[in-house]
Amino acid sequence: MKTITLRLFVGIILAVELFCVYNAFSQEVSMTPNDTMAIIHRRKSVRTYTDKPVSVDLLEILVKAGMAAPTAADKRPWAFVVITQRDVLDRLAEGLEYGKMLKNAQAAIAVCGIPEESLPGISQMYWVQDCSAATQNILLAAESKNLGAVWLGIYPENDRIDFVRSVLSIPSNVVPLNVISIGYPAGLERPKDKYDPDKIHWNKW
Ligand SMILES: Cc1cc2nc3c(=O)[nH]c(=O)nc-3n(C[C@H](O)[C@H](O)[C@H](O)COP(=O)(O)O)c2cc1C
């Protein structure tokens, strides 16, 4: 009887120890650099790149992340133009005043909205939010893959929309929201600490 009680006691101690080790391990895993919160806070606009090429597989991963974004009524009113050709990246760089980094980028993704595929009436404008959510997903996916990226605003500037449409042969019913410039970071940029508790209103303004 004494031996059984002792074995039971040792068994319980072992089980508790195993649980503690597992718990510590899972917490450590959630603190690894690929932790979602770490990636959100590590993301920054990257405008300087090395000459290391970005693989097509990685670009597909980024677009797939974009398409995982939420959209109003699940309409997914978007299309993505993935640009890998040097001459196209150079033409975009030449024509976009604030997109000169495309000259050194290895790739870019133009996130486009298709308003007619969104909701009817005023709700059609949700395409902007849908495509913005996709864009942020792409930026975070880029960070998680140790790529550097920056959002270059195109919509609602009509001259930029016309220019990007003409370079990328985008039809007139499709609106480029932005061009995301992509490459491996040269290591110059750092994330900013933007936390400002004064911007938070609890329960009412
Ligand atoms: C709608 C929008 C348009 C932007 N357009 C440009 C742009 O044309 N060129 C550029 O270099 N950065 C552009 N940016 C990047 C911002 O300058 C950048 O996000 C901001 O300075 C904050 O820095 P961070 O991204 O490193 O946190 C744009 C960002 C957004 C959201």
The ligand as an ORCA input file, in Angstrom:
! r2SCAN-3c Opt
* xyz 0 1
  C      -1.572     55.705    -48.201
  C      -0.070     55.727    -48.097
  C       0.678     56.303    -49.101
  C       2.087     56.308    -49.032
  N       2.799     56.809    -50.084
  C       4.154     56.780    -50.039
  C       4.925     57.212    -51.168
  O       4.387     57.601    -52.202
  N       6.283     57.145    -51.071
  C       6.910     56.704    -49.946
  O       8.139     56.683    -49.922
  N       6.203     56.262    -48.859
  C       4.851     56.284    -48.891
  N       4.121     55.805    -47.823
  C       4.814     55.283    -46.635
  C       4.730     56.297    -45.475
  O       5.557     57.385    -45.747
  C       5.126     55.587    -44.178
  O       4.240     54.514    -43.926
  C       5.139     56.518    -42.990
  O       6.152     57.481    -43.103
  C       5.332     55.784    -41.666
  O       6.553     55.095    -41.645
  P       6.617     53.497    -41.436
  O       5.849     52.850    -42.557
  O       8.077     53.168    -41.493
  O       6.004     53.171    -40.121
  C       2.734     55.767    -47.897
  C       1.964     55.177    -46.892
  C       0.593     55.127    -46.986
  C      -0.218     54.410    -45.924
*
